[in-house]
Amino acid sequence: MVGSAVMRALASRGDVICVTRTRQELDLCNQAAVEDFFALEKPDVVIHCAAKVGGIHANRTYPAEFIYENLAMATHVIHSAWKHGVRRLLFLGSSCIYPREAPQPMTEDCLLTSPLEPTNEAYALAKIAGLKLCEHYRNQYGVCYHSVMPTNLYGPGDNYHPENSHVIPGLIRRFHQAKLDHDPTVTLWGTGTPRREFLYVDDLADGILHVLADHNPPDIVNIGYGEDIQIRELAERIKIAVGYTGEIQLDPSMPDGTPRKWMDTSRIRAMGWKPTHTLEEGLAKTVKAYLGGNLRQ
């Protein structure tokens, strides 16, 4: 999803030659294959979007895969880029790197100040390792390797798997199926009270290019929408966007995850960037893409 959005943003510029590989063409967990790719292509700039991602269920079920694959991808790409002379690399982290009880909104400086949320600790640790790799390679070797921390993302090309998706694509799929099946209710995990921030993926891509235009960016920059929303209210908005008319039921026996995740975006706003899509606009585009078949199962 993110890589495709970055490609759309770069294509609109027309002055960049993009070098890509699909996951079938290049396994980033294979160190030798990554080395061969960099030796062959010798890119000037690397935007590392690849990751193994998922919602609470996937993170709790596959923590070994989440930490191993994300660590492997980060170490292989960052080290091979340095080894083959890449001077500029941007690494995508995640808002889950910040502590479970971090002050809200979360600033970049709250990293590693207290424990992580247990349900996504494996993924968060891998992402923290990646951003620290960038920081230390930059300090030691003078290369401009740096990171952006996106908030929760959604948009065209998202993963709509019935069990392993994030909350927005998961709810879009479930509301749409309930609408087709004329089901009277849809069940929402947890209490519905946690608050989350959501950013349309094309806004993230624009933010990434904005940060890359800075010749001396900070090591870490948050990219977020600037506002958060309660999960129950989010579900109501998705219900409206899909056109489902049934009721939402809560299942408080299921985990909520972190009580609140809201990013402080003062740093990137001071750099002159802000998002352009409202949540309603982004949801409308995402539902349209889903109904048009632009989805991954």
C-alpha positions as CSV (number, residue, x, y, z in Angstrom):
1,M,0.0,0.0,0.0
2,V,2.7,2.5,1.0
3,G,5.1,1.6,-1.8
4,S,2.4,2.0,-4.4
5,A,1.4,5.4,-3.0
6,V,5.1,6.6,-3.1
7,M,5.3,5.4,-6.7
8,R,2.2,7.4,-7.6
9,A,3.7,10.5,-5.9
10,L,7.0,10.0,-7.7
11,A,5.3,9.4,-11.1
12,S,3.5,12.8,-10.8
13,R,6.9,14.5,-10.6
14,G,8.3,13.1,-13.8
15,D,12.0,13.8,-13.0
16,V,12.8,10.5,-11.1
17,I,13.7,7.1,-12.4
18,C,12.2,4.5,-10.1
19,V,13.9,1.2,-9.5
20,T,11.6,-1.4,-7.9
21,R,11.2,-5.1,-7.4
22,T,8.0,-7.1,-6.4
23,R,8.2,-9.4,-3.5
24,Q,8.2,-12.3,-6.0
25,E,11.3,-10.8,-7.7
26,L,13.3,-9.9,-4.6
27,D,13.1,-11.5,-1.1
28,L,14.4,-8.8,1.2
29,C,14.9,-11.5,3.9
30,N,17.5,-13.0,1.6
31,Q,20.8,-11.2,2.3
32,A,22.6,-12.4,-0.8
33,A,19.7,-11.4,-3.0
34,V,19.6,-7.9,-1.5
35,E,23.3,-7.6,-2.0
36,D,23.0,-8.6,-5.7
37,F,20.2,-6.1,-6.2
38,F,22.2,-3.1,-4.8
39,A,25.4,-4.2,-6.7
40,L,23.4,-4.3,-9.9
41,E,21.2,-1.2,-9.6
42,K,23.3,1.2,-7.5
43,P,20.5,3.6,-6.6
44,D,21.0,7.1,-5.5
45,V,18.2,7.2,-2.9
46,V,16.4,4.4,-1.1
47,I,12.9,4.6,0.4
48,H,12.4,1.5,2.5
49,C,8.7,0.9,2.7
50,A,8.7,-2.9,2.9
51,A,7.4,-4.5,6.1
52,K,5.4,-7.4,7.4
53,V,2.3,-5.7,9.0
54,G,-1.0,-6.6,10.5
55,G,-3.6,-5.8,13.2
56,I,-3.8,-6.9,16.8
57,H,-4.7,-10.5,15.8
58,A,-1.8,-11.0,13.4
59,N,0.7,-9.4,15.8
60,R,-0.4,-11.6,18.7
61,T,-0.5,-14.8,16.6
62,Y,2.8,-14.4,14.6
63,P,5.2,-12.4,16.8
64,A,8.2,-14.5,15.7
65,E,7.6,-13.8,12.0
66,F,6.9,-10.1,12.8
67,I,10.2,-9.5,14.6
68,Y,12.3,-11.8,12.3
69,E,11.1,-10.6,8.9
70,N,11.1,-6.9,9.8
71,L,14.6,-7.1,11.4
72,A,15.9,-9.0,8.4
73,M,14.6,-6.6,5.9
74,A,15.9,-3.6,7.8
75,T,19.4,-4.9,8.4
76,H,19.8,-6.3,4.8
77,V,18.6,-3.1,3.1
78,I,20.3,-0.6,5.3
79,H,23.7,-2.3,5.3
80,S,23.7,-3.2,1.6
81,A,22.7,0.4,0.8
82,W,25.7,1.7,2.8
83,K,28.0,-1.0,1.3
84,H,27.1,0.0,-2.2
85,G,27.5,3.8,-1.8
86,V,23.9,5.0,-1.2
87,R,24.1,8.4,0.4
88,R,20.4,8.9,1.1
89,L,18.0,6.4,2.7
90,L,14.6,7.0,4.3
91,F,13.3,4.2,6.6
92,L,9.6,3.9,7.5
93,G,8.9,3.1,11.1
94,S,5.6,3.1,12.9
95,S,3.8,4.9,15.6
96,C,3.8,1.6,17.6
97,I,7.5,2.2,18.4
98,Y,6.4,4.6,21.1
99,P,5.6,3.4,24.7
100,R,2.2,2.2,25.6
101,E,1.8,4.9,28.2
102,A,3.5,7.7,26.3
103,P,2.3,11.2,26.9
104,Q,-0.3,12.3,24.2
105,P,0.4,13.5,21.6
106,M,3.5,11.4,21.2
107,T,6.7,13.4,20.4
108,E,9.7,11.8,18.8
109,D,11.6,12.3,22.1
110,C,9.4,9.8,24.0
111,L,11.1,6.8,22.2
112,L,12.4,4.2,24.6
113,T,11.2,6.1,27.7
114,S,8.9,3.3,29.0
115,P,7.5,-0.2,28.1
116,L,5.9,-0.9,24.7
117,E,2.4,-2.2,24.1
118,P,2.7,-6.0,24.5
119,T,0.4,-6.9,21.6
120,N,2.7,-5.4,19.0
121,E,6.1,-5.5,20.9
122,A,7.7,-7.8,18.3
123,Y,7.0,-5.5,15.4
124,A,7.9,-2.4,17.4
125,L,11.3,-3.7,18.4
126,A,12.1,-4.5,14.8
127,K,11.2,-1.0,13.7
128,I,13.1,0.6,16.5
129,A,16.2,-1.5,15.5
130,G,15.8,-0.2,11.9
131,L,15.6,3.5,12.9
132,K,18.6,3.0,15.2
133,L,20.6,1.4,12.4
134,C,19.9,4.6,10.3
135,E,20.9,6.8,13.2
136,H,24.1,5.1,13.9
137,Y,25.2,4.6,10.3
138,R,24.5,8.4,9.8
139,N,26.6,9.3,12.9
140,Q,29.5,6.9,12.1
141,Y,29.7,7.2,8.3
142,G,28.2,10.6,7.5
143,V,25.4,9.2,5.2
144,C,22.0,10.8,5.4
145,Y,20.0,7.8,6.6
146,H,16.9,8.9,8.6
147,S,13.4,7.8,9.5
148,V,9.8,8.8,9.4
149,M,7.2,7.5,11.8
150,P,3.8,7.2,10.1
151,T,0.6,7.0,12.2
152,N,-2.0,4.4,11.4
153,L,-2.5,4.3,7.6
154,Y,-5.3,3.4,5.2
155,G,-6.1,3.7,1.5
156,P,-6.1,2.0,-1.8
157,G,-4.0,-1.2,-1.9
158,D,-4.6,-2.1,1.8
159,N,-4.7,-5.6,3.1
160,Y,-8.3,-6.8,3.5
161,H,-7.6,-10.2,5.0
162,P,-10.5,-11.3,7.2
163,E,-8.2,-12.0,10.2
164,N,-4.9,-10.2,9.7
165,S,-5.9,-6.8,8.5
166,H,-5.8,-3.5,10.3
167,V,-8.9,-1.9,11.7
168,I,-10.1,0.3,8.8
169,P,-9.7,-2.3,6.0
170,G,-11.1,-5.0,8.3
171,L,-14.2,-3.0,9.1
172,I,-14.7,-2.0,5.4
173,R,-14.7,-5.7,4.5
174,R,-17.0,-6.7,7.3
175,F,-19.5,-3.9,6.8
176,H,-19.6,-4.6,3.1
177,Q,-20.1,-8.3,3.6
178,A,-22.8,-7.7,6.2
179,K,-24.6,-5.3,3.8
180,L,-24.5,-8.0,1.0
181,D,-25.7,-10.7,3.5
182,H,-28.3,-8.5,5.1
183,D,-26.8,-9.2,8.5
184,P,-28.5,-7.1,11.3
185,T,-25.2,-6.6,13.3
186,V,-21.4,-6.3,13.0
187,T,-19.2,-7.0,16.0
188,L,-16.4,-4.6,16.9
189,W,-13.5,-6.0,19.0
190,G,-12.9,-4.5,22.4
191,T,-14.7,-1.7,24.2
192,G,-14.6,0.8,21.3
193,T,-13.0,3.4,23.6
194,P,-9.3,3.4,22.4
195,R,-8.4,6.4,20.3
196,R,-6.4,6.2,17.1
197,E,-5.1,8.6,14.5
198,F,-5.4,7.7,10.8
199,L,-3.6,9.1,7.8
200,Y,-4.6,8.6,4.1
201,V,-1.7,6.8,2.4
202,D,-1.3,9.3,-0.4
203,D,-0.8,12.1,2.2
204,L,2.0,9.9,3.7
205,A,3.6,9.6,0.3
206,D,3.5,13.4,-0.1
207,G,5.0,13.8,3.4
208,I,7.8,11.3,2.6
209,L,8.9,13.3,-0.5
210,H,8.6,16.5,1.5
211,V,11.1,15.2,4.1
212,L,13.4,13.9,1.3
213,A,13.6,17.4,-0.1
214,D,15.2,18.5,3.2
215,H,19.0,18.3,2.9
216,N,19.5,17.8,6.6
217,P,16.4,16.3,8.1
218,P,16.1,15.2,11.8
219,D,16.8,11.5,12.5
220,I,13.1,10.9,13.3
221,V,10.1,12.8,12.0
222,N,6.5,11.9,12.9
223,I,4.0,12.0,10.0
224,G,0.4,12.1,11.1
225,Y,-3.1,13.5,10.6
226,G,-3.0,15.8,13.7
227,E,-6.3,14.5,15.2
228,D,-7.4,11.2,16.7
229,I,-10.8,9.5,16.9
230,Q,-12.4,6.9,19.2
231,I,-12.6,3.4,17.5
232,R,-16.4,3.3,18.0
233,E,-16.9,6.6,16.2
234,L,-14.5,5.4,13.5
235,A,-16.7,2.3,13.0
236,E,-19.8,4.5,12.7
237,R,-18.1,6.6,9.9
238,I,-17.0,3.5,8.0
239,K,-20.5,2.1,8.3
240,I,-21.8,5.3,6.7
241,A,-19.2,5.2,4.0
242,V,-20.0,1.6,3.1
243,G,-23.8,2.2,3.3
244,Y,-24.5,-0.5,5.9
245,T,-27.6,0.2,7.9
246,G,-27.4,-2.5,10.7
247,E,-26.1,-2.2,14.2
248,I,-22.7,-2.3,15.7
249,Q,-22.1,-4.6,18.7
250,L,-19.1,-4.5,21.0
251,D,-17.1,-7.5,22.2
252,P,-15.3,-6.3,25.4
253,S,-13.8,-9.7,25.9
254,M,-11.3,-9.0,23.0
255,P,-8.2,-6.8,23.5
256,D,-8.2,-3.0,22.9
257,G,-4.5,-2.6,22.5
258,T,-2.9,0.7,23.4
259,P,-5.4,3.1,25.0
260,R,-4.4,6.0,22.8
261,K,-2.0,6.6,19.9
262,W,-1.8,10.2,18.7
263,M,1.3,11.6,17.1
264,D,2.7,15.0,17.7
265,T,3.4,16.4,14.2
266,S,4.9,19.7,15.3
267,R,8.2,18.8,13.7
268,I,7.0,18.1,10.2
269,R,4.5,21.0,10.3
270,A,7.5,23.2,11.1
271,M,9.1,21.8,8.0
272,G,6.1,23.1,6.0
273,W,4.0,20.0,5.5
274,K,0.4,19.1,6.4
275,P,-2.1,16.5,5.1
276,T,-4.7,17.3,2.5
277,H,-7.3,14.6,3.0
278,T,-9.9,14.7,5.7
279,L,-10.9,11.3,7.3
280,E,-14.2,11.4,5.4
281,E,-12.5,12.1,2.1
282,G,-10.0,9.4,2.6
283,L,-12.6,6.8,3.7
284,A,-14.7,7.6,0.6
285,K,-11.7,7.0,-1.7
286,T,-10.7,3.8,0.1
287,V,-14.2,2.3,0.0
288,K,-14.4,3.2,-3.7
289,A,-11.1,1.4,-4.3
290,Y,-12.2,-1.6,-2.4
291,L,-15.5,-1.9,-4.3
292,G,-13.5,-1.5,-7.5
293,G,-11.4,-4.5,-6.7
294,N,-8.2,-2.7,-5.7
295,L,-7.6,-5.0,-2.7
296,R,-5.3,-7.7,-1.4
297,Q,-6.9,-10.7,0.3
